[in-house]
Amino acid sequence: MHELSIAFDICRITEEHVGAGDLAGVLEVGVEVGMNAGIEIDSLEFCLEALLGAPPFGRGVPKIERLQGDELRVTYVEVDDGGS
């Protein structure tokens, strides 16, 4: 199941983007996945839900957009900024 390693990589990219100290504030991670990317999208979503819902994250959820083609990219990270 290489989807788990892909999910770990997406979490690593998220950490690089927001910083280790702000991971608990991650609310949503946007991912585009092509239907021909060789990825079982439902498995990837399951893995991301498990990782983003546990420490050091805690309340993040994946938002996966299915596309034609073979793309795989993190498109955005939504972070709770405390209302500022």
Stockholm file with secondary structure:
# STOCKHOLM 1.0

chainA/1-84         MHELSIAFDICRITEEHVGAGDLAGVLEVGVEVGMNAGIEIDSLEFCLEALLGAPPFGRGVPKIERLQGDELRVTYVEVDDGGS
#=GR chainA/1-84 SS CHHHHHHHHHHHHHHHHHCGGGGGGEEEEEEEEETTSSCCHHHHHHHHHHHHTSTTTCSCEEEEEEESSSCEEEEEEEECCTTC
#=GC SS_cons        CHHHHHHHHHHHHHHHHHCGGGGGGEEEEEEEEETTSSCCHHHHHHHHHHHHTSTTTCSCEEEEEEESSSCEEEEEEEECCTTC
//
